[in-house]
Amino acid sequence: MRSLIFLLVATLVGFSASCEHSSNNTLPVAKVEKPPAATQENAMCAEHGVLEAVCTKCNPKLIPVFQAKGDWCPEHGFPESICPICHPERAGKPAVDVTTDGAPADGTRVRLQGKGTPATVGIETVAAALRPNGSAISAPVRIVYDATKLALINARSPGVVSQLKVDLGSQVKKGDALLSIDSAGVGADRARLSAAQAGVRLEEENLKRESQLEQEGVSSRAKVLQAQQALESAKAEASALSASLSVIGAQGPGKGGYTLHAPLSGTVTQVQVNIGRFVGTEDTLLEIVDTSSVWAELDVAESDLSVVRVGQVVSFTFDSLGAGELSGTISYVSPGVDPHTRTVKARVPLQNATGALRANLYGQARIAAGDARTAVSVPRAAVQRAKGVALVFVRLNANEYETRRVQLGASTETSYEILKGVQAGEHVVTTGGFLLK
């Protein structure tokens, strides 16, 4: 049994699939048939004006590949990146190779040779079924930090880092000391403040003396007013210097240095400085994030904008978090469409008390869009993933299977909703799908 499976796997990943042997004296083998490709690497399609290898008019099986990438012009039926009508300056050629993403192409067929092969290697199938489901649209989602709870710490005045009181992952509270910086500029400002404060005391004494002399008839009113003006000028200079040092966090006696404090409570997620380094005001030294809440950013297809609005409830599934669902309400829909992906950003705030939602975690969002309906459903075991692409294997006959790239909708603990790629009644591989992949 082990030698049978080994031989089958070997033929799938590299051995010749075209060898013909008598079924009476050989073990089953498999043929892999791929969709036709262009014979010349840089040949142009004369009829449609685009690179032959990526011409979706001549090779319609490429269409799901580009749609899965978000690179699609629905108006003209070409990939957006090479659409000769939207982008005539590109002459129908991509800037990079977009003909493949490393996953099996849609429509790739695997043919097993030999009687009883599916049962021998343990391949099982079930029929895709129509099940009741709420009308909804699906969109990819990415977790990002809540920008209102993120702080970037910069130097207030150029200097050399003398103390670093936190490390990557440190938990800090608002007001906690983060690091200290020795700054010649701060030392000079402190000296000027000290001199300005001494000047204020001197001008106060001078005003007091001139006022007394005026009462005795020795001094004039003009000299008193002049002394008052000098005092106000000295106070203004001292106040400005004091405010400047207060912003830096360098008030009070001491050497020419200051300490930076946490503006909010959270986790130190970036440390881009060490002791002894000279830093300027443009340098970001630390990043602090409060992860108790995060944002879910959705990429909503341009064609679905008519049913997406602020206030709608959205449910989320994340493969890395298991089969459970999260939900939230749309708080923002971008007024602009991304010119490259033809999608619109929508935002959903989510509570994250446990910290399970991490920045750049990817998942799927489902937005209720209307009345109840039925949808094609397959078991979770039927969905395989290759290079980030969701695939299923559809049985064509007893020994032949076809790769289908699918668009997933809502999921449960046992099943996936298939928005595109499989029709109800088609038999999909459950057990043995990984071996076919």
Protein Blocks (a to p, Z undefined) as FASTA:
>chain_A
ZZmmmmmmmmmnopafkbccdfklcccddddddddddfbfklccfknopafklmmklmmm
lmmmmmmnopacfknopafklomklmmmnnopafbdckbghiacehiacddedehklmmn
opacdddddddddddddddddddddfklcccdddfbgcddfbdcbdehiacdehiafbdc
ddfklmmmmmmmmmmmmmmmmmmmmmmmmmmmmmnomacfklmmmmmmmmmmmmmmmmmm
mmmmmmnopgcedddddddddfbgcddfbdcbdehiacdfkbcfbdcddfkbccdddddd
fklmmmgcehiacddddfknojbdcddddfbdcfbdcfklopacdddddddfkomacghi
acdddddfbdcdddddddfklpcceehiacddddfblmbccddddddddddfkbccdfbh
paghiacdfehplmmZZ
